[in-house]
Amino acid sequence: RVAVPLPGYGVVFGALSQRIRLARPLGGDPLADATLVLEAIRDGHGYLALDGVLAPPSFSFAAANGAGAAAQGDTLEVRGPLTLTVRTNAPASFRTTIWHDGEVLVDEPSSPELVHTDTERPGVYRVEVRAADRPGRPVWFASNPIYVRPKAFPPVEQTRPAPPRARRVLFDAN
């Protein structure tokens, strides 16, 4: 027989964290604060951090173009070249990868600030920061995406057809 010790709940749940960016600071009202936290999670304003790789984590990912600025979870209209900015406290032995539509756009040693300009095109951008100097290259940060989309068309008004005036029975069980 072989006994394999398993880590306890505290270790497992303390290894990974969801870091979120709130629209405003917490105010002390449990209902209002819970609403604020849930909105940030629902809107994708955050990232995952594997705290066991290195602590404390510090990370931000933003995009800007002629339409304005966006953070993780936000949508930005396509309007001119896109400037992507990644800020992290990852050491230079880590690697920062920016993905565009599932393909590597940038992959280079981490630095406190990485700025990359992409062409004017729609897509989904996200970032991973990995510990390149460790076996298995574990992910330290995984961002939520920033969506860059063409200008949205105004919504089409949905109209329902008028109900039929007459009914025709197709099957009579009698």
Helices and strands as residue ranges (DSSP letters): H 9-15, E 16-20, H 30-42, E 46-50, E 59-65, E 68-71, E 75-77, E 82-88, E 95-100, E 103-109, E 113-118, E 123-130, E 139-143, E 146-149
